[in-house]
Amino acid sequence: MSMSDELRQRTTAVPSPRSVRTDRMATAELRVVMPPTLATTIPLGADRLVLGRQAEQPGAPEIVDLSVSRKHFAIEWDASGGFHTGVDLGSSNGSFIDSVRAVSRLPLADGSVVRLGPTVVAVYQSPAVADGDDSLATSRDAVPGQAPATRGLRVSLGRVAADPSPVLLIGETGTGKEHIAEEIHRLSGRRGDLVAVNCAALTPALVESQLFGHVRGAFTGASEAQIGLFREADGGTLFLDEIGELPLDLQPKLLRAIQEREVRPVGSTRSFAVDVRVVAATNRNLAKQVNEGSFRRDLYGRLSLWEITVPPLRRRRGDLFMWIDRLRRRWLSERSRAAPAQEWVFEASAAEALLLREWHDNLRGVDRLVHALAGAAGPDAQPGGEPFTFASLPSWLWEAASIETPETRHTPVPATPARPAPNREELIAALAQHQGSVRATARYYGRDRRQIYRWMESFGLKER
């Protein structure tokens, strides 16, 4: 295999033609996310789509900016490969796919980020649900966004909410599972309260008492009787977060409470009937824990009668700025301030960098970003009335992630701020400066090595 063939194999990950169905192609879409005034969703099919200052297709936005050509960028369906591609149409300022200049046709994958000139960022995503499946009952405030994975999540919530069976939410830390539990409870119409408990925070010696209650004098220090969280949630919903942390010896008692719909306080001979809908959540692989013997198979089976996977933020990149706006509004509400008149605006380089970030901390990282920007520029206005630039973003965004996922376990996260994408001459100079080392060049640009290989491939360069 030649070096160019090897680079192409390493940098152009595209779906197999056999794995792509025509219906998925016909309903793929491009989501324009920045600036907010151009936010829209454009369906992609077999027809060629041209973006620029002069829209050709119905529904395509006219990008009113002198830095964008009349016909700037084209998206085409590659029938032989089974995927969409993007290419610049000879514009002055260029078009970029995942920060690679699209001087030739480049494949668009799920989650690819497209930048046209300095002002517009768009995200391509292949759909997870068919047209018309989105649930209108699910709150767009609780589950904001238009990414296919988000729409699929809203569909799932609409289906499970009215059923009294337990629900198991699976997702990485920070994906907003508590918001999902709140929405399930709201949609269920149950008259009682939503009672949330973090199983990892329960005191090991008192966890049974905390869940099921105790009578006075049941143990040392039990000076008063307590009804426990199950009875507190009677008629409502009990949200058991971090269920994978529940001690093994307590799991049979939890299973009995769910199955029998009754609890027995510690030290009591009497059981109490409870009407509780259980929603559990975990960022662990419970199926693996079952096989390892650290989680009971029967409890897992009972909790997962409904199982919902909450996608990480990197699987719904196009929703990022909606979450920024939602968390900014919450930030203001917590401080008794008025809702913002308009959304924050980010320059294309800043928006591109945020969209391409892996966000291993998910919504917790977005919340931290909102706090940083609101504190630095003021929550009610842009800094000096201008969009946020790349330089105005906090440096911790580009520090090495402390949270590991199966996808990124062997993919180092850059520890330095990401430099702008280079042109061909700049990349050649950087490689020469670092003696041809792709690793050192990646560290210089604050990017993953795979990104350097993508740039090299797009410029026709070979690794020495």
C-alpha positions as CSV (number, residue, x, y, z in Angstrom):
1,M,0.0,0.0,0.0
2,S,1.4,3.4,-1.0
3,M,1.8,6.2,1.5
4,S,-1.0,8.2,-0.2
5,D,-3.3,5.2,-0.1
6,E,-2.5,4.7,3.6
7,L,-3.1,8.4,4.4
8,R,-6.4,8.2,2.5
9,Q,-7.5,5.2,4.5
10,R,-6.6,6.8,7.8
11,T,-8.2,10.2,7.1
12,T,-11.3,9.5,5.0
13,A,-13.6,7.4,7.1
14,V,-16.8,7.0,5.0
15,P,-19.7,4.6,5.3
16,S,-19.7,1.5,3.1
17,P,-22.1,1.7,0.2
18,R,-23.8,-1.5,1.4
19,S,-24.5,0.1,4.8
20,V,-26.2,3.3,3.4
21,R,-29.9,3.1,2.6
22,T,-31.5,5.5,0.1
23,D,-34.0,6.7,2.7
24,R,-31.2,7.8,5.0
25,M,-29.6,9.7,2.2
26,A,-32.8,11.4,1.2
27,T,-33.5,12.7,4.7
28,A,-29.9,13.7,5.7
29,E,-29.6,17.4,6.6
30,L,-27.5,20.4,7.1
31,R,-28.1,22.5,10.2
32,V,-26.9,26.2,10.0
33,V,-26.2,27.3,13.5
34,M,-24.2,30.5,13.4
35,P,-25.0,33.3,13.1
36,P,-28.4,32.8,14.9
37,T,-30.2,34.9,12.3
38,L,-29.5,32.2,9.7
39,A,-30.3,29.2,11.9
40,T,-32.2,26.7,9.8
41,T,-32.3,23.1,8.8
42,I,-31.8,22.2,5.1
43,P,-32.7,18.7,4.0
44,L,-30.1,16.9,1.8
45,G,-31.0,14.5,-0.9
46,A,-29.6,13.4,-4.3
47,D,-29.9,16.9,-5.7
48,R,-26.9,19.3,-5.7
49,L,-27.2,22.0,-3.0
50,V,-25.3,25.3,-3.5
51,L,-24.8,27.7,-0.6
52,G,-23.7,31.3,-0.9
53,R,-25.0,34.8,-1.2
54,Q,-27.3,33.7,-4.0
55,A,-29.6,30.8,-2.9
56,E,-30.6,28.4,-5.7
57,Q,-32.7,25.9,-3.8
58,P,-36.0,26.6,-1.9
59,G,-35.3,26.8,1.8
60,A,-31.6,27.4,1.4
61,P,-30.5,30.6,3.3
62,E,-29.0,33.6,1.5
63,I,-25.7,34.3,3.3
64,V,-25.6,38.1,3.2
65,D,-22.0,38.8,3.7
66,L,-19.4,40.2,1.3
67,S,-16.9,37.6,2.4
68,V,-19.1,34.8,1.0
69,S,-19.3,34.3,-2.8
70,R,-22.6,34.2,-4.7
71,K,-22.0,30.5,-5.3
72,H,-19.6,29.5,-2.5
73,F,-20.0,25.8,-1.6
74,A,-21.7,22.8,-3.0
75,I,-22.9,19.6,-1.4
76,E,-23.4,16.6,-3.7
77,W,-24.5,13.0,-3.3
78,D,-21.9,10.4,-4.2
79,A,-24.0,7.5,-5.4
80,S,-20.9,5.2,-5.9
81,G,-19.6,5.8,-2.3
82,G,-23.0,6.2,-0.6
83,F,-22.3,9.5,1.1
84,H,-22.5,13.2,0.7
85,T,-19.5,15.3,-0.2
86,G,-18.7,19.0,0.0
87,V,-16.5,21.2,-2.2
88,D,-15.6,24.9,-2.5
89,L,-16.7,26.5,-5.7
90,G,-13.6,28.8,-6.2
91,S,-14.5,31.3,-3.5
92,S,-12.1,34.0,-2.4
93,N,-12.1,33.0,1.3
94,G,-12.5,29.3,1.0
95,S,-14.7,26.6,2.5
96,F,-13.7,24.3,5.3
97,I,-14.9,20.9,6.4
98,D,-13.7,20.0,9.9
99,S,-11.2,22.8,9.5
100,V,-9.8,21.2,6.3
101,R,-10.0,23.5,3.2
102,A,-12.3,21.8,0.7
103,V,-10.3,22.5,-2.4
104,S,-11.4,19.1,-3.7
105,R,-14.5,17.0,-2.8
106,L,-14.4,15.8,0.8
107,P,-16.8,13.4,2.4
108,L,-19.3,14.7,5.0
109,A,-19.8,12.4,8.0
110,D,-22.3,12.6,10.8
111,G,-21.2,15.6,12.9
112,S,-19.0,17.2,10.3
113,V,-18.6,21.0,10.7
114,V,-18.7,23.2,7.7
115,R,-17.4,26.8,7.7
116,L,-18.0,29.2,4.8
117,G,-16.0,32.3,4.9
118,P,-15.6,34.0,8.4
119,T,-19.2,34.2,9.3
120,V,-21.2,31.0,8.9
121,V,-20.9,27.6,10.5
122,A,-23.1,24.7,9.6
123,V,-23.3,21.1,10.9
124,Y,-24.2,18.1,8.8
125,Q,-25.9,15.2,10.5
126,S,-27.5,12.0,9.3
127,P,-30.9,11.4,10.8
128,A,-31.8,9.0,13.6
129,V,-35.6,9.2,13.2
130,A,-37.9,9.3,10.3
131,D,-39.8,12.5,9.3
132,G,-42.7,13.3,11.6
133,D,-41.6,11.2,14.5
134,D,-40.6,14.0,16.8
135,S,-42.8,14.2,19.9
136,L,-44.6,17.6,20.2
137,A,-45.4,16.9,23.9
138,T,-41.8,16.9,25.0
139,S,-40.6,20.3,26.1
140,R,-38.1,22.0,23.8
141,D,-36.8,23.7,26.9
142,A,-36.0,20.5,28.7
143,V,-34.6,18.8,25.5
144,P,-33.6,21.7,23.2
145,G,-32.2,21.1,19.7
146,Q,-32.9,19.9,16.3
147,A,-30.2,17.3,15.8
148,P,-31.5,13.9,14.7
149,A,-30.3,12.3,17.9
150,T,-32.2,14.9,19.9
151,R,-35.4,14.4,18.0
152,G,-35.0,10.7,18.6
153,L,-34.6,11.3,22.3
154,R,-37.8,13.4,22.4
155,V,-39.7,10.6,20.6
156,S,-38.5,8.1,23.2
157,L,-39.6,10.3,26.0
158,G,-43.1,10.8,24.5
159,R,-43.4,7.0,24.3
160,V,-42.4,6.0,27.8
161,A,-43.7,8.9,29.9
162,A,-47.3,7.7,30.4
163,D,-46.3,4.1,31.2
164,P,-45.8,3.3,34.9
165,S,-42.9,0.9,34.2
166,P,-39.4,1.8,35.4
167,V,-37.1,3.7,33.0
168,L,-33.3,3.3,32.8
169,L,-31.4,6.3,31.4
170,I,-27.9,5.5,30.1
171,G,-25.4,8.2,29.2
172,E,-22.1,9.7,29.9
173,T,-21.7,12.0,32.9
174,G,-23.0,15.5,32.2
175,T,-25.4,14.6,29.4
176,G,-28.4,16.0,31.3
177,K,-30.0,12.8,32.6
178,E,-31.6,14.7,35.5
179,H,-33.3,17.0,33.0
180,I,-34.6,13.9,31.2
181,A,-36.0,12.4,34.4
182,E,-37.7,15.7,35.2
183,E,-39.4,15.7,31.8
184,I,-40.5,12.1,32.1
185,H,-42.1,13.0,35.4
186,R,-43.8,16.0,34.0
187,L,-45.2,14.1,31.0
188,S,-46.4,11.3,33.2
189,G,-49.0,13.5,34.9
190,R,-48.3,11.8,38.2
191,R,-49.8,13.8,41.1
192,G,-46.8,13.3,43.5
193,D,-43.4,14.9,43.6
194,L,-40.2,14.0,41.8
195,V,-37.7,12.9,44.5
196,A,-34.1,12.7,43.3
197,V,-31.3,10.9,45.1
198,N,-27.7,10.2,44.0
199,C,-27.0,6.6,45.0
200,A,-23.2,7.4,45.0
201,A,-23.9,10.0,47.8
202,L,-25.9,7.7,50.0
203,T,-24.2,6.7,53.3
204,P,-23.3,3.0,52.9
205,A,-24.2,2.2,56.5
206,L,-27.5,4.1,56.3
207,V,-28.5,3.6,52.7
208,E,-31.4,1.2,53.5
209,S,-32.8,3.6,56.0
210,Q,-32.4,6.5,53.6
211,L,-34.4,4.7,50.9
212,F,-37.0,2.8,53.0
213,G,-37.1,4.7,56.3
214,H,-36.7,3.6,59.9
215,V,-38.6,3.5,63.1
216,R,-37.5,5.3,66.2
217,G,-34.7,3.4,68.0
218,A,-34.1,1.1,65.1
219,F,-30.3,1.8,65.5
220,T,-28.0,4.1,67.4
221,G,-28.8,7.7,66.6
222,A,-32.3,6.9,65.3
223,S,-34.0,9.3,67.7
224,E,-36.9,10.0,65.3
225,A,-38.7,7.9,62.8
226,Q,-38.1,8.7,59.1
227,I,-40.4,7.7,56.2
228,G,-37.6,7.3,53.6
229,L,-37.3,8.4,50.0
230,F,-39.7,5.8,48.6
231,R,-42.6,6.9,50.8
232,E,-41.7,10.6,50.2
233,A,-42.1,10.0,46.5
234,D,-45.5,8.2,46.9
235,G,-47.7,9.1,44.0
236,G,-44.8,10.6,42.1
237,T,-41.4,9.6,40.7
238,L,-38.2,8.5,42.4
239,F,-35.1,9.3,40.4
240,L,-32.2,7.0,41.3
241,D,-29.1,8.7,39.8
242,E,-25.9,6.7,39.6
243,I,-27.7,3.4,40.2
244,G,-24.6,1.5,39.3
245,E,-23.1,2.6,42.7
246,L,-25.9,0.9,44.7
247,P,-24.4,-1.6,47.1
248,L,-24.9,-5.2,46.0
249,D,-26.4,-6.4,49.3
250,L,-29.1,-3.7,49.0
251,Q,-30.1,-4.5,45.4
252,P,-32.5,-7.4,46.3
253,K,-34.4,-5.0,48.7
254,L,-34.7,-2.4,45.9
255,L,-35.9,-5.0,43.5
256,R,-38.6,-6.2,46.0
257,A,-39.8,-2.6,46.6
258,I,-40.2,-2.1,42.9
259,Q,-41.9,-5.5,42.3
260,E,-44.1,-5.6,45.3
261,R,-44.8,-1.9,45.5
262,E,-44.2,-1.8,49.2
263,V,-41.4,-1.0,51.6
264,R,-40.5,-2.0,55.1
265,P,-38.7,0.6,57.3
266,V,-35.6,-0.5,59.2
267,G,-36.7,-1.9,62.6
268,S,-40.3,-2.3,61.6
269,T,-42.5,-5.4,61.2
270,R,-44.9,-3.6,59.0
271,S,-44.8,-2.9,55.3
272,F,-46.2,0.2,53.6
273,A,-47.7,0.2,50.1
274,V,-46.2,2.8,47.8
275,D,-47.2,4.0,44.3
276,V,-43.8,5.1,42.9
277,R,-42.6,5.3,39.3
278,V,-38.8,4.6,39.3
279,V,-36.4,6.3,36.9
280,A,-32.8,5.2,37.3
281,A,-29.7,6.6,35.6
282,T,-26.1,5.5,35.1
283,N,-23.0,6.3,33.2
284,R,-21.8,2.8,33.7
285,N,-22.1,-0.3,31.6
286,L,-24.6,-2.2,33.7
287,A,-24.7,-5.2,31.4
288,K,-21.0,-5.6,31.9
289,Q,-21.4,-5.2,35.7
290,V,-24.0,-8.0,35.5
291,N,-21.6,-10.3,33.8
292,E,-18.9,-9.3,36.4
293,G,-21.3,-10.0,39.3
294,S,-21.4,-6.5,40.7
295,F,-25.0,-5.8,39.7
296,R,-27.9,-8.2,39.9
297,R,-29.3,-9.4,36.6
298,D,-32.9,-9.5,37.9
299,L,-32.7,-5.9,39.1
300,Y,-31.2,-4.8,35.8
301,G,-34.0,-6.5,33.9
302,R,-36.6,-4.8,36.1
303,L,-35.1,-1.3,35.8
304,S,-34.6,-1.5,32.0
305,L,-38.2,-2.3,31.0
306,W,-37.8,1.0,29.2
307,E,-34.2,1.9,28.3
308,I,-33.2,5.3,26.9
309,T,-29.7,6.2,25.8
310,V,-29.0,9.9,26.2
311,P,-26.5,10.9,23.5
312,P,-23.4,12.8,24.3
313,L,-23.0,16.4,23.1
314,R,-20.6,15.4,20.4
315,R,-23.4,13.3,18.8
316,R,-25.6,16.4,18.6
317,R,-23.1,19.2,17.8
318,G,-25.7,21.3,16.1
319,D,-27.5,21.8,19.4
320,L,-24.5,23.3,21.1
321,F,-25.6,27.0,20.8
322,M,-29.2,26.2,21.8
323,W,-27.8,24.7,25.0
324,I,-25.6,27.8,25.5
325,D,-28.6,30.0,25.2
326,R,-30.7,27.7,27.6
327,L,-28.0,27.6,30.3
328,R,-27.4,31.4,29.9
329,R,-31.1,31.9,30.6
330,R,-30.9,29.7,33.6
331,W,-27.8,31.6,34.8
332,L,-29.8,34.9,34.6
333,S,-32.9,33.4,36.3
334,E,-30.9,32.2,39.2
335,R,-29.7,35.7,39.7
336,S,-33.2,37.3,39.2
337,R,-32.2,39.0,36.0
338,A,-34.3,39.5,32.9
339,A,-34.1,37.1,30.0
340,P,-31.7,38.1,27.3
341,A,-33.1,40.0,24.3
342,Q,-31.0,38.0,21.9
343,E,-28.6,35.1,21.7
344,W,-24.9,35.4,21.9
345,V,-23.1,35.5,18.6
346,F,-19.8,33.8,17.9
347,E,-17.3,34.5,15.1
348,A,-16.9,31.6,12.7
349,S,-13.5,30.6,14.1
350,A,-14.8,30.5,17.6
351,A,-18.0,28.7,16.7
352,E,-16.0,26.1,14.7
353,A,-13.6,25.5,17.5
354,L,-16.5,25.0,20.0
355,L,-18.3,22.7,17.6
356,L,-15.2,20.6,17.0
357,R,-14.4,20.2,20.7
358,E,-15.2,16.7,21.9
359,W,-17.0,18.0,25.1
360,H,-16.1,14.9,27.2
361,D,-17.7,16.8,30.1
362,N,-20.8,17.4,28.0
363,L,-23.3,19.9,29.4
364,R,-21.2,20.5,32.6
365,G,-18.5,22.0,30.3
366,V,-21.1,24.1,28.4
367,D,-22.4,25.4,31.8
368,R,-18.8,26.3,32.8
369,L,-18.3,28.1,29.5
370,V,-21.5,30.1,30.0
371,H,-20.3,31.2,33.5
372,A,-17.0,32.2,32.1
373,L,-18.4,34.3,29.2
374,A,-21.1,35.8,31.3
375,G,-18.6,36.8,34.0
376,A,-16.1,38.2,31.5
377,A,-18.4,40.1,29.1
378,G,-21.6,40.5,31.0
379,P,-24.6,38.2,30.6
380,D,-26.8,40.8,28.9
381,A,-24.5,41.9,26.0
382,Q,-21.7,40.9,23.7
383,P,-18.2,42.1,24.6
384,G,-18.2,45.6,23.2
385,G,-21.2,44.7,21.1
386,E,-19.1,42.4,19.0
387,P,-19.3,38.6,18.5
388,F,-17.2,36.4,20.7
389,T,-13.8,35.7,19.0
390,F,-11.6,32.6,19.4
391,A,-9.3,34.7,21.6
392,S,-12.1,35.5,24.0
393,L,-12.8,31.9,24.7
394,P,-11.4,30.5,28.0
395,S,-8.1,28.6,27.7
396,W,-9.3,25.6,29.8
397,L,-11.5,24.6,26.8
398,W,-8.3,23.3,25.1
399,E,-6.7,21.6,28.1
400,A,-6.5,17.8,28.2
401,A,-9.8,16.3,29.2
402,S,-10.0,14.6,32.5
403,I,-13.0,12.4,31.5
404,E,-12.4,9.4,29.3
405,T,-14.8,7.7,27.0
406,P,-14.5,4.4,25.0
407,E,-14.1,6.5,21.8
408,T,-11.4,8.7,23.1
409,R,-9.5,6.4,25.4
410,H,-6.7,6.1,22.8
411,T,-7.1,9.5,21.3
412,P,-5.1,12.2,23.2
413,V,-6.9,15.5,23.5
414,P,-4.8,18.6,22.7
415,A,-3.3,20.3,25.7
416,T,-2.7,23.6,23.9
417,P,-5.1,26.2,22.4
418,A,-6.0,25.2,18.8
419,R,-4.3,27.4,16.2
420,P,-6.3,28.4,13.0
421,A,-6.2,25.9,10.1
422,P,-3.1,26.5,8.0
423,N,-2.8,26.9,4.2
424,R,-0.5,24.5,2.3
425,E,2.6,26.7,2.7
426,E,2.0,27.2,6.4
427,L,1.6,23.4,7.0
428,I,4.8,22.6,5.0
429,A,6.7,25.2,7.1
430,A,5.3,23.8,10.4
431,L,6.2,20.2,9.4
432,A,9.7,21.4,8.5
433,Q,10.1,23.3,11.8
434,H,9.3,20.1,13.6
435,Q,11.5,17.8,11.5
436,G,8.6,16.2,9.8
437,S,7.1,14.9,13.0
438,V,3.3,14.7,12.8
439,R,3.0,14.3,16.6
440,A,5.0,17.5,17.2
441,T,3.1,19.4,14.5
442,A,-0.2,18.3,16.1
443,R,1.0,19.6,19.4
444,Y,2.0,22.9,17.8
445,Y,-1.5,23.4,16.3
446,G,-3.3,22.1,19.4
447,R,-5.0,19.4,17.3
448,D,-5.2,15.6,17.2
449,R,-2.7,13.9,14.9
450,R,-5.5,12.6,12.7
451,Q,-6.3,16.3,11.9
452,I,-2.8,16.8,10.7
453,Y,-3.1,13.8,8.4
454,R,-6.4,15.2,7.1
455,W,-4.7,18.5,6.2
456,M,-1.7,16.7,4.6
457,E,-4.1,14.6,2.5
458,S,-6.1,17.6,1.4
459,F,-2.9,19.4,0.3
460,G,-1.4,16.3,-1.4
461,L,1.5,16.0,1.1
462,K,3.1,12.7,2.1
463,E,4.5,11.7,5.5
464,R,8.3,11.6,5.5
